[in-house]
Amino acid sequence: MTGSEKQSNVLFAALFWSVVLCTVIFFGWMFISVSISRFYHPMSSLGHVGTAWFGAFAVIALATVITAVVWIWRGWHHDRRHRYLIGALAVAATVGAHIASLFVETGYRQTYWVADTRHEIPWQYSPYNGSREPGGLFFLVRVAPEDFAPRYDAAGADTVILMKATDYEYGKSSEAPEKICQTDEHQNMRCAMRRGRFVYSISGKEEHIQTDIVRSLGRAQILLDGFEVDP
């Protein structure tokens, strides 16, 4: 083996072990980030391939790189062109797994029940506090104040909360309040109205609640009822 070939092999081995090390470091850091994300933002974690299937991507990336290293170490491909091809494929597979794990969405929908009605809610609406079993009392989603577009944020001030419930007071009271809207000392407003079988409400900062509350609650009903699916 010539000196240039030895130098090439050393550089190639250094490159591969650097890729392995970077992959291990990347997925170690990702594991910490994913664990935090799953705790604080469970819907987002379920909605992205990287957090929902983190382990699978880690295994694919690590196995691809390590397999290529073993092939070269055992000398199964002595031709330098073959080794470069294996290296390129290993790096491409690892990078592809990284990109997919970060940016590809799963289309996850959260299933919640209100009484005997089943709903499947896209994760982007940040659905929470609902029941996954029949007989639930209510569920909540977070939306933008203007157009009720999904707003998956950490309880931002520029959002409003919509609720669908079996009764008033989160499904616990059949008695309607004296006024449709109630405002507390912090200028937080909650408006609720029964429309058909269910009670619909909108809550948030007073400046984010539109003045035509009956129309707003009608829009809320259309959105929330749109999540209904057959049991």
Salt bridges, closest charged atoms under 4 A:
ASP79 OD2 - ARG81 NH2 3.21
ASP116 OD1 - ARG197 NH2 2.92
GLU120 OE2 - ARG118 NH2 2.87
ASP158 OD2 - ARG151 NH1 2.99
ASP167 OD1 - ARG194 NH2 2.14
GLU169 OE2 - ARG190 NH2 3.43
GLU185 OE2 - HIS186 NE2 3.67
ASP225 OD1 - LYS164 NZ 2.73
GLU228 OE2 - LYS164 NZ 2.62
